[in-house]
Amino acid sequence: MSQLSQPAGLKDRISYFFVVLARDRAYLHKKLKELDELRIPYVVICGEKVDHPRVVYRPPKGKYDAINFSLELVPEDVDVVVFNDVDTEILGFEEMLNHFRDPRVGLVYSPELVERGPQALFFRLFNPLRRRVPLAASGELMMVRRELLEKVLPMRPCKAEDTYIMFKVLELGYKVVFHERYCVRTERPTDPRDEEIYKRRTVTGIYQALSMSRPPAPVRLAYYLLPFLSVFFLLVGRTGYYWARGVIHGLVDYLLGDKGGSW
């Protein structure tokens, strides 16, 4: 049996490779320093040309395009591909890899640690839900079994590329693990009005992902009901008002034919 086809659960060591996605050079120097200090094997796909042996230029068309391109850069003997956003701080990831010792596991992601702004509250509400139902992945630190990634890529333009990959992994009959320990720190908008824009793009992307995949019935039902359930966001106050607006506008964008994959 070849190394690529051998289930990770039968190996003493799970080989991994980081693919870091960067729209531009912002945060790049800090991320390169972090990865080198952690001695992580990696490549950075960047939307700006940078003179560095592990940074590969790719015109910025959207994260979906960079992910499609990534398989050309991952060594053939790698079991698990780890996607990491450039504007994050890695708090640990070894425990996440251990989940792949179960050959039924196809994808593992961890919650993002957001310490301020509307999304700090959002994730306190959302994480208990996705602990039970795989509603959305977090691409800030997401691991995918290499052989499955080859099956789900390339993807068409999608604004929620991480969730699309998760839906396809589920469709193929593999398990998705929500690793609840925080493994990556990041920042999100602190103004609720900016949060509306973020939610709008994310919701559009999730409906795009649903149109290109078939996740379990509870997931599909949740998103069929989301426009109606979004009224309960208003109970949170001003922040919830902008969450609800983002949901409705995101759905409308999708229904009006938004098929773009860039933010």
C-alpha positions in Angstrom: 0.0 0.0 0.0 1.4 3.4 -0.9 2.0 6.1 1.7 -0.6 8.3 0.1 -3.4 5.7 0.2 -2.5 4.3 3.6 -4.9 5.5 6.3 -3.2 7.9 8.6 -4.5 5.8 11.6 -2.1 3.0 10.6 1.1 5.2 10.6 3.4 6.1 13.4 3.8 9.6 12.2 1.3 11.7 10.3 3.1 13.9 7.8 1.6 17.4 7.3 2.3 20.5 5.3 1.0 24.1 5.9 -0.5 26.2 3.1 -0.7 29.8 4.2 -3.1 32.1 2.3 -2.2 35.8 2.0 -4.0 38.3 -0.1 -1.1 40.7 0.2 2.1 41.2 2.2 0.4 42.6 5.3 1.2 40.3 8.2 3.5 38.3 6.0 6.8 39.0 7.8 5.3 38.1 11.2 3.8 34.8 9.8 7.1 33.8 8.2 8.9 34.3 11.4 6.3 32.3 13.3 6.4 29.4 10.9 10.2 29.3 10.9 10.4 29.4 14.6 7.9 26.5 14.9 9.9 24.6 12.2 6.7 24.0 10.3 7.0 22.8 6.6 5.1 25.4 4.6 4.4 27.4 1.5 2.7 30.8 1.4 0.5 31.7 -1.6 0.5 35.5 -1.7 -1.3 38.0 -3.9 1.8 40.2 -4.0 5.2 39.4 -5.4 7.6 38.8 -2.5 11.2 37.7 -2.8 11.2 34.7 -0.5 11.9 31.0 -1.3 8.7 29.8 0.3 6.4 32.5 -0.9 4.7 31.8 -4.3 2.9 34.6 -6.1 -0.6 34.0 -7.3 -2.8 36.9 -8.6 -5.5 37.5 -6.0 -8.7 36.0 -7.4 -10.0 34.8 -4.1 -9.1 32.2 -1.5 -10.9 29.5 -3.5 -8.4 30.0 -6.3 -5.4 29.9 -4.0 -6.7 26.6 -2.5 -7.2 25.1 -6.0 -3.6 26.1 -6.8 -2.3 24.8 -3.5 -2.2 21.1 -4.5 0.5 21.8 -7.0 2.8 23.0 -4.2 2.2 20.3 -1.6 4.8 17.4 -1.5 3.4 14.1 -2.7 4.3 12.2 0.6 2.1 14.5 2.7 -0.9 12.9 4.5 -2.6 16.1 5.8 -2.8 19.6 4.3 -3.1 22.4 6.8 -4.7 25.7 5.7 -3.7 28.7 7.7 -4.6 32.4 7.2 -1.7 34.8 7.3 -3.3 37.2 9.9 -3.4 34.6 12.6 -1.2 33.4 15.5 -0.8 29.7 15.9 -1.4 28.6 19.5 -0.8 24.9 18.9 -1.9 22.2 16.3 -0.3 18.9 17.2 -3.5 17.7 19.0 -5.5 18.4 15.9 -3.3 16.1 13.9 -4.0 13.2 16.3 -7.6 13.0 15.1 -6.3 11.7 11.7 -5.3 8.4 13.4 -8.9 7.6 12.9 -9.1 6.7 9.2 -12.8 7.8 9.2 -11.8 11.5 9.9 -11.4 13.6 6.8 -11.3 17.2 8.1 -10.4 18.8 11.4 -10.8 22.5 12.3 -10.5 24.5 15.5 -12.4 27.6 16.6 -10.8 30.9 16.1 -10.0 32.8 19.3 -11.4 36.3 18.9 -11.0 38.4 22.0 -12.8 41.6 21.1 -15.6 42.9 18.9 -19.0 41.4 17.9 -17.5 38.1 16.8 -16.2 37.3 20.3 -19.9 37.2 21.3 -21.0 35.5 18.1 -18.6 32.5 18.6 -19.7 32.1 22.2 -23.2 31.5 20.8 -22.2 29.7 17.6 -19.6 27.2 18.8 -22.0 25.2 21.0 -24.2 24.8 17.9 -21.5 23.6 15.6 -20.3 21.2 18.3 -23.4 19.3 17.5 -24.1 20.1 13.8 -21.3 20.9 11.3 -22.7 24.3 10.2 -19.6 26.1 9.1 -15.8 25.5 9.2 -13.1 27.9 10.2 -10.4 28.3 7.6 -8.0 30.1 9.9 -6.6 26.7 10.9 -8.2 23.8 9.0 -6.7 20.3 8.3 -7.8 18.1 5.4 -6.7 14.6 4.5 -4.7 14.9 1.3 -6.4 12.2 -0.6 -9.8 13.8 0.1 -8.6 17.2 -0.9 -7.7 15.8 -4.3 -11.3 14.6 -4.7 -13.0 17.8 -3.8 -10.8 20.2 -5.7 -10.9 22.1 -7.9 -13.9 24.1 -6.6 -15.8 26.7 -8.5 -15.8 30.3 -7.2 -17.1 30.4 -3.6 -16.8 33.0 -0.8 -17.0 30.3 1.9 -14.3 27.9 0.5 -13.6 26.4 3.9 -17.2 25.4 4.5 -17.5 24.1 0.9 -14.6 21.7 1.5 -16.2 20.6 4.8 -19.6 20.0 3.1 -17.9 17.9 0.4 -15.9 15.9 2.9 -19.2 15.1 4.7 -20.8 14.2 1.4 -18.1 11.7 0.7 -19.0 10.0 4.0 -16.0 11.1 6.2 -16.2 12.5 9.7 -15.5 16.2 10.4 -14.0 17.0 13.8 -14.6 20.4 15.6 -11.5 20.5 17.8 -12.8 22.7 20.6 -9.5 23.8 22.0 -8.4 27.2 20.6 -5.5 26.6 18.3 -5.3 30.0 16.5 -5.8 33.6 17.5 -7.1 36.2 15.1 -8.9 39.6 15.0 -12.2 40.5 13.5 -14.2 43.7 12.9 -14.9 45.7 16.1 -17.6 47.9 14.6 -21.0 46.2 14.2 -21.5 47.9 10.9 -18.4 46.2 9.5 -19.7 43.0 11.0 -22.7 43.3 8.8 -20.5 43.4 5.7 -18.5 40.3 6.9 -21.7 38.4 7.7 -23.2 39.3 4.3 -20.2 37.9 2.4 -20.0 34.8 4.6 -23.7 34.0 4.3 -23.6 34.4 0.5 -20.6 32.0 0.4 -22.4 29.4 2.5 -25.4 29.4 0.2 -23.0 29.1 -2.7 -21.3 26.1 -1.0 -24.7 24.5 -0.4 -25.6 24.8 -4.1 -22.4 22.9 -5.0 -22.6 20.1 -2.3 -24.9 17.9 -0.3 -24.1 18.0 3.4 -26.3 16.1 5.9 -30.0 17.0 6.1 -29.7 18.9 9.5 -27.2 21.3 7.9 -29.4 22.0 4.9 -32.5 22.4 7.1 -30.6 24.9 9.4 -29.8 27.1 6.4 -33.3 26.9 4.9 -34.5 28.2 8.3 -31.8 30.8 8.8 -33.6 33.8 7.3 -36.5 33.2 9.6 -34.3 32.5 12.6 -32.2 35.6 12.1 -34.9 37.6 13.8 -33.7 36.2 17.1 -30.4 38.0 16.6 -32.3 41.2 17.5 -32.4 40.0 21.1 -28.7 40.7 21.2 -29.3 44.4 20.6 -27.4 46.6 18.1 -24.9 43.9 17.3 -27.6 41.4 16.6 -29.4 43.9 14.4 -26.3 44.1 12.1 -26.0 40.3 12.2 -29.6 39.9 11.0 -29.0 42.5 8.2 -25.9 40.6 7.1 -27.8 37.4 6.9 -30.7 38.8 4.9 -28.5 40.8 2.5 -26.2 37.7 2.0 -29.1 35.5 1.1 -30.5 38.2 -1.3 -27.0 38.5 -3.0 -27.0 34.7 -3.5 -30.6 34.7 -4.9 -29.7 37.5 -7.2 -27.0 35.4 -8.7 -23.8 36.3 -6.9 -21.3 33.6 -8.1 -18.1 35.4 -7.3 -15.4 34.0 -5.1 -13.5 37.0 -4.0 -14.0 39.3 -1.1 
